């Protein structure tokens, strides 16, 4: 069975991590979560991982041995999924998992991606641009923000009445479907 490592950020809610965990438990994807790696010991995502009984490791991005710590934490993982993780990964981690690190972005890349384009910033930009469609993109991670090869996208309408919050909620629904689907697709091609 494929073993997943999930990297979370310091402020995430953990909803994509939960979507992946639920997909593993329900056998929608033939995988299990080996480890969740967090930069902090307290966050909503860490609390949810703890409630689910997932193994958690803590690696501070300010540590001198950050890359070594990440690699040690991810040892034995076949795929790595970023969920609320906003940093560029060290080159050592990218080279250890070629085309095996996935990320989800709350827009239809290549539009509305890149450094600083995350969370509500993305939805605000989509609405300001007058887009009629948004969605999410699951892509492989590269050494540049949001520029890795696209694995799949799911789309949803942008309504004239949308606020940042209503659009974010609609896109998040698509994210929870897209991430497990993309993982399944990648596993089939391993």
Buried (B, 14 or more C-beta within 10 A) or exposed (E): EBBBBBBBBBEBBBBBBBBBBBBBEEEBBEBEBBBBBBBBEEBBBBEBBEEBEBEBBEBBBEEEEBBBBBBEBBEEBBBBBBBBBBEBBBEEBBEBBEBBBBBBBBBBBEBBBEEEBBBEBBBBBBBEEEBEEBBBBBBBBBEEBBBBEBBBBBEBEBEEEBEBEBBBEBBBEBBBEBBBBBBBBBBEEE
